[in-house]
């Protein structure tokens, strides 16, 4: 890890996430736990008569050093964050690298 870009401090990674990785063919691999991530989400009102809000959308930040079990989560995977009862779909996974090309963290866009 570059001395110019320190890992995301663990105190800023309060959430855990269960991941069911996409196999790319519509099926999912075995569930894997990533501890110490940060979910930055938002909810909006739902037009569905049976619920008042949608499950939410947002970003999940996974640090390459301080997130235990971290890996590059493929788009199409399903994730469940601590405290949530429904899973979210990974729309994209952006690799954020330091100068030498080492991964600093990943940003997952989820819905």
N, C-alpha and C positions, 0 to 999 in steps of 0.2 A: 504494500500500500504506500502510496506517495506520502512523503512527510508534509506536502502542501495541502492534502485533502484528507482529513481525519475521518474515521468511520462515524456514522450517525450515532450519537451517544445512546446507550441503552435506556436511559431515563426518558428519551423521546420516542421510544418504541414500546408502547404500553399494551399492545394487542397481540394475540396469537391467532393463527390462521390454519385451518385444515384445508389441504389442497387435494383435489381429485384431478390429476393431470390428464389432459386430453391426449389420446393416442393418435389423433389426426383422422380417424376413420369413424368418428361418432361415438366411440367407446372411451372409457376412462380407465386409467391405471389405478393401482392401489393408493389409498389415501396416505398423504404425508403431512406431518405437522411442521410448520415453521413458527418458531417462537420469536417474540420480540419484533413485531412489525408495527407500522402505524397506518391506520385507516383514516383517511380524511374524506368523509362522506357528506352527502346531502340527500334529503328526501323531499318529495313533492306530493301534493294532493293527488289522489287517484280518482279517475272518472268511473272506476268500478263501484257499483252499488254495495258490494259486499265488504269493502275495506276503505279506510279513509286516507291511506297513504301507500305509496309504492314501496318496494323493498329498499330502494335507494341506489345511488350511483356514487362514484368517487374514484379515488386513487388509493392504492396500497403501496407503501414504501417498504422495500425489503433490503436491508443492509447486507453487503457481502461479508462483513466481519461479525457484526453484533446480532444478526438474526440467525438463531440456531436452526440448522437444517435448510438454510437458504439455497435456492437453485433458481434457474431461469424458468419461470412458469409459462408454459405454452398458451397462446391464445386458444380459446375454446374450453379451457379448464374450468372447473367449478370450485369455488372457494367459500368457506364458511368462517366468518370471523367470530372471535370470542364475544359472547353476549348476543349474537344474532341467531334467530331460529330458522332463517331461510338462507339458501346459498345464492351466491352471485356468480355471474359468468365473467370470465376474463376476456375483455374485448381486445386488449393489446398489452404487450410487455415491452417496455422501453429499457434498454441497457444503457446505464449512465457510467461512463468510464473516465478514469483519470488520464493524464497526458500519455503515459506509456501503454494505454490500451487495457489496463487492468480494470475489472468491473468494480466500481465504488458501490453502486446500489441499482436496484431495478424499480421501475415505477409501473405498477399494474393499473390499467384502466378497467374498472369493474362496473357491471350493471346487473 
